[in-house]
Amino acid sequence: MSQLPEVIAALLNPAHYPDDAPAEVKLVQTQMSFVLLTGKHAYKIRKPVNLGYVDYTALEKRRLFSEKEVVLNRRMCPDAYLGVVPVTNQDGQISLSGSGEVVDYAVKMRQLPESGMMDRRLRDWTLDAAMIEAVAGKVAAFHAAAGTGGEIDKFGSLDSIRRNIDENFEQTRPYIGRALSQKQFDRLKTFFASFLKGHAGIFARRVIEGRIRDCHGDLHAAHICFTDSGICVFDCIEFNDRFRHGDTASEVAFLAMDLDRAGRADLRQAFVFEYLKQSGDTGLCHLLRFYQSYRAHVRAKVACFKLDDPFVPAAEKAVELDKARGYFDLAVSYTRHGPRLFITSGVTGCGKSAVATELARRQGLWYISSDITRKKLAGLPAAEPAGDAIGRGLYSPEMTEKTYASMMAEADAALAMWHGVIIDATFLRRADRDKAAALAAKHHAEYVVLDCQLPEDELKKRLERRQTEVTVSDGTWEIYLSQKTKMEPVTEIPESLNHVIINGLRPVAENVRQIIDYLPDAPSPE
C-alpha cells in the first residue's frame, strides 16, 4: 500500500463508502486505471499516465474521458454505468462526492457479479454454446447499429491498419528476450507485412461494404458479464478513437482469439458461426486469422506494460509475464497454415491434461478430453465422480470404445474445418494411436504424439492428492496398476518432432515451451 498514490490508499478505507457499508474494499489494477470494488459498486479512477496513445496526465482530461466512458459503455451495458463522481480533498481528508478541492474523478458503476463474468465461466466450464451464441447475437446487433462512414471509414484504410501494427512492434521490441523471442518477433513482422501486401483489395472492399464501425474496441471475455437482466458488455475503449473505430472483423476476432486463449476453440467456432448467421458478413472469414494474431499481439503488449508499472506487485508481474508469453505464442500460431493433430499418451496422473490444456491455450487448439467425453456420454457433470470399479460402468471396455469413437468423430469434424486439435486421453493401446494417425493422414494434418512419463513414486503421490481435489478425472492408484499391465509403449514412431517425450517432473510451462519451440515452422495462411 505504501507504493500506492495517496488518493487510492485513502479510498481503500471502507469508511468512505457509507451507503455500500463494505467489510473491505478490493483494489484491481489495469495498465491505466485503479478500480475500487465495494461489493455493491465499482469506482474506476484513471492513472495520471501518458503512454503516447493515451494521455491522462491532466485532471481535465481524466474528467472528459470518464464522462465519455459512461456515454459509450451505455450502448452495450446501459444499467451498470451510473455516472462520474468527483474525488475531493478537504483539509487532507479524501472522499468521494465530498466538499473541497477536486483532485480526481471516478466512474461509478454497479459492481457486476463475479459469477457471471465470462472469463470466470470459462475457467469453471459453465459457459455453453447457447450462451456464447447469445453474445454473438448481441455483438452483431450492436455492429449493425454502430456509427460508420465519414471519419470512421478512414480507420479501415491500409495506412491506418499498418500504423496500429507498426506501433505494436515498436512497443513490444523492448521485451524481446523477456516475453518473446527474436524469432517470434520476426515471424509476426513478416506475416503482417506479407498479409497486408497480398490482401489490399479485401481491406478496401471492407470499407466500401460499410464494415468499418464505431465498435467496442476491447471485446474479450473479461469484459462480458451474464446478469439477471441480460448480457452486459462493458469497459470499451474511450481514450483513443483509432482503437475503437475499425473493422467489425477485428472485433469478432478479438473475442474469438480470447476463447482460443481460454482453451475453448469449440466455443470460438460457435461464436463465429452464430455471428456470421446473424450479420451475414461472410467476408470476415478472409481476415479472421490476421486479426486474431493482431489482437493476441495487442493483449501480449498490454501484459508487457504491467512489467514496468511501479504500482504492480512483483507476484502480479510474474503472472503478467506468463500471460504475455502465452499471448505471443498464440499470435504466432495464427501465422501458420494447415491443421495439426496432437494426442497425449500416458497413464492416469502423469500430467497429460495439464500439458494438453496449456498447449491448447497457447496454440488455439480444439481441446478434446476423454474424461469429459466419457461423462458427457453418460449424462454426468464433468466434475462428478463416477464411482465405478475398474472395467465396469463408465470404465467398461464398451464405454471406453464409445469414448474413443466419440473423440475421433469430434476430431474428424474439427480437422475438416482446418482446426488444430489435441486429444487428451491415455492412448495406451497402439491400435487407438494408429486410428489417430490415420485420421491425421486423412486430413493431411501434422501428427504429434506427446508421450507423458512420470516416475511411479511421484505418480502415487499425485494420485493420492487427487482424491481430495475436485477434478474431472477419476484416476486412482488401482486404475494405474490396471493400466500398467495393458499399456503398449510408443515404439511405432521414433523420438523426434512427431514423438515428444514429456517429463512430468518438469513444470508444465517448460514442457509446453519444449513442444512449441521444437515444432517445425509452416507456411503462413494465404
BELLIN-V829264 format. One record per run of one state. SS is the DSSP state (H for helix, E for strand, L for the rest). FROM is the first residue (numbers start at 0). TO is the last residue. If there is no record, write none. Layout:
BEGIN
{{SS:FROM:TO} {SS:FROM:TO}}
END
This chain:
BEGIN
{{L:0:4} {H:5:10} {L:11:12} {H:13:15} {L:16:24} {E:25:28} {L:29:31} {E:32:36} {L:37:39} {E:40:45} {L:46:48} {E:49:49} {L:50:53} {E:54:54} {L:55:57} {H:58:72} {L:73:79} {E:80:89} {L:90:91} {E:92:95} {L:96:99} {E:100:109} {L:110:112} {H:113:115} {E:116:116} {H:117:123} {L:124:127} {H:128:144} {L:145:146} {E:147:147} {L:148:148} {H:149:155} {L:156:156} {H:157:174} {E:175:175} {L:176:178} {E:179:179} {L:180:180} {H:181:197} {L:198:198} {H:199:207} {L:208:210} {E:211:213} {L:214:219} {H:220:222} {E:223:226} {L:227:228} {E:229:232} {L:233:239} {H:240:243} {E:244:246} {H:247:260} {L:261:263} {H:264:278} {L:279:280} {H:281:285} {L:286:286} {H:287:305} {L:306:312} {H:313:332} {L:333:338} {E:339:344} {L:345:350} {H:351:362} {L:363:364} {E:365:368} {H:369:377} {L:378:391} {H:392:394} {L:395:395} {H:396:415} {L:416:419} {E:420:423} {L:424:428} {H:429:441} {L:442:444} {E:445:452} {L:453:454} {H:455:465} {L:466:475} {H:476:483} {L:484:494} {E:495:495} {L:496:497} {E:498:502} {L:503:506} {H:507:517} {L:518:525}}
END
